[in-house]
Amino acid sequence: KPAAPVAVGTEARIVDFTTLPDGLLGVTVEGGRRFRVEHTQIRDNDLIVADVIWLDEPEAVQLPVEYALLATLLQRLLERMGGVHARADASAYDDAAWVGWRLAELLPIALADRQLLLQESDPEARLQRLLELMAQLQPE
């Protein structure tokens, strides 16, 4: 069954690939520009094609003090996980947009919630929603 298209997505660039032990193709991708879908069409082979509008990159927004805990949480997560974002400059943790994007991709939240966070263009609104979602992740 074909994937269900959503309103906002991210360009995926293939940066590496390999054949896995089970014979499947392993693909490593890197996220790029965000886009808004204007029109989709599903071809006979279930390939989805779309007309999109590329969205502007958001400017850096100073992380408001009330969300400093989220930056600390992100820093600790990345220290444990490693990867490209773990090598980010310390100033990245002062950028509300960067902190929100990273947490939205890393936290164990429902796909529908993740999609809404990644569609959100206001960094502070994204951070506020992350706080609300994190409260739901706490064991009772």
Salt bridges, closest charged atoms under 4 A:
GLU11 OE1 - ARG13 NH1 3.63
GLU11 OE1 - ARG33 NE 3.23
GLU30 OE1 - ARG13 NH2 3.33
ASP51 OD2 - HIS39 ND1 3.88
GLU105 OE2 - HIS85 NE2 3.56
GLU105 OE2 - ARG102 NE 2.44
ASP113 OD1 - ARG129 NH2 3.61
GLU132 OE1 - ARG129 NH1 3.26
